[in-house]
Amino acid sequence: MIRIWYKTGLLFLMFFCLGSFQVLFGQETVKDPLRIEELDKPPVPPGGIDGWNRFLMNNLKYPVAARNKRIEGDVILKFIIEKDGSISNQEILNKVGGGCDMEAMRVLSLSPKWTPGLKDDQPVRTIMHIPIRFRLGN
């Protein structure tokens, strides 16, 4: 899960990896929406987990409205990693308001192409779920 703290004008981002991308990021192939297949290799953001952390640290901003209203919570994004690694069909599954939802979507739309998921050594369209946790520091 991704956590964001805002304290004294600085934005800190920590990425807690509690397992592989398969645990961290929900995923399923898009071949048959009624059938979830296990991938041989899940999609990976550029630079892996460390690259994703750097990307978020450099691009994600805690919205001023959310900070002023002390809004915190988990934004859960759903999207597709296409066969070419591009991102499509972005949706917000869990909203927290205060601009956090749109900020999470904005940053996801800036993401460079990912390495697509593989099934039988072939790239496949993969549905992904990523939680982004917005938390204010003390």
C-alpha positions in Angstrom: 0.0 0.0 0.0 1.1 3.5 -0.5 1.1 6.1 2.3 1.5 9.8 2.0 2.2 12.1 4.9 2.2 15.9 4.8 4.2 17.7 7.4 5.8 21.1 7.6 5.5 21.8 3.8 7.2 18.5 2.8 5.5 15.6 1.2 6.8 12.2 2.3 5.9 9.0 0.5 6.5 5.6 1.8 5.8 2.4 0.0 5.1 -0.7 2.0 5.6 -3.8 0.0 4.1 -6.8 1.8 5.0 -9.3 -0.9 5.2 -9.5 -4.6 3.3 -7.3 -7.1 0.7 -10.0 -7.2 -0.1 -9.3 -3.5 0.5 -5.6 -3.8 -1.4 -5.0 -7.0 -4.6 -6.8 -7.7 -4.6 -8.1 -11.3 -6.5 -10.2 -13.7 -6.3 -10.7 -17.5 -8.9 -9.1 -19.7 -9.3 -12.0 -22.1 -12.5 -13.2 -20.5 -14.0 -10.9 -17.9 -15.7 -13.8 -16.1 -12.5 -15.8 -15.7 -9.5 -14.7 -13.7 -6.2 -16.2 -14.9 -3.0 -16.4 -13.0 -0.2 -14.6 -14.9 3.2 -16.0 -15.4 4.6 -12.5 -14.8 2.6 -9.6 -13.5 2.9 -6.1 -14.9 5.7 -4.0 -13.5 6.0 -0.2 -13.4 9.2 1.3 -14.8 12.0 0.7 -12.3 10.0 -1.8 -10.3 8.8 -0.8 -6.8 11.7 1.6 -6.3 10.9 3.3 -9.6 7.2 3.6 -8.7 8.1 5.1 -5.4 10.4 7.7 -7.0 7.7 8.5 -9.6 5.1 9.0 -6.9 7.4 11.1 -4.7 8.2 13.4 -7.7 4.6 13.7 -9.0 2.0 13.2 -6.2 0.9 16.3 -4.3 -1.3 16.3 -1.2 -4.3 18.4 -2.3 -4.6 21.7 -0.4 -8.4 21.3 0.1 -7.8 17.8 1.6 -5.1 19.1 3.8 -7.1 22.1 5.0 -10.1 19.8 5.8 -7.9 17.1 7.3 -9.2 14.6 4.8 -7.4 11.3 4.8 -8.1 7.9 3.3 -7.4 5.3 0.7 -8.0 6.0 -3.0 -8.2 2.7 -4.9 -7.6 2.9 -8.6 -8.5 0.3 -11.2 -7.0 0.4 -14.7 -5.7 -1.8 -17.5 -2.1 -2.3 -18.5 -2.3 -2.9 -22.2 -0.1 -5.3 -24.2 2.2 -2.4 -25.1 2.5 -1.3 -21.4 0.3 1.8 -21.7 -2.4 2.5 -19.1 -6.1 2.7 -20.1 -9.6 2.6 -18.6 -8.8 4.3 -15.4 -11.5 4.2 -12.7 -11.7 5.2 -9.0 -13.1 2.4 -7.0 -12.8 4.0 -3.6 -13.0 7.8 -3.2 -12.0 10.0 -0.2 -12.7 13.5 -1.6 -10.9 16.7 -1.1 -9.2 16.4 -4.4 -7.3 13.2 -3.4 -9.2 11.1 -5.9 -8.4 13.4 -8.9 -4.8 13.7 -7.7 -4.3 10.0 -7.7 -5.9 9.7 -11.2 -3.8 12.6 -12.5 -0.6 11.0 -11.3 -1.5 7.6 -12.7 -2.2 9.2 -16.1 1.4 10.6 -16.1 2.9 7.2 -15.5 5.3 6.0 -18.2 4.6 2.7 -19.9 4.8 -0.4 -17.7 6.2 -3.8 -18.6 3.0 -5.7 -19.5 1.9 -8.9 -17.7 2.8 -12.2 -19.4 0.8 -15.4 -19.9 2.5 -18.2 -21.8 5.3 -15.8 -22.7 2.8 -13.5 -24.5 1.9 -10.0 -23.3 -1.7 -9.8 -22.1 -4.0 -6.9 -21.1 -4.2 -6.9 -17.3 -6.6 -5.3 -14.9 -4.8 -3.7 -12.0 -5.9 -2.3 -8.7 -3.6 0.1 -6.7 -4.4 1.6 -3.3 -3.0 5.1 -2.6 -3.3 6.1 1.0 -3.4 9.8 1.9 -2.4 10.5 5.5 -1.6 13.7 7.3 1.4 13.8 9.7 1.0 15.0 13.2 
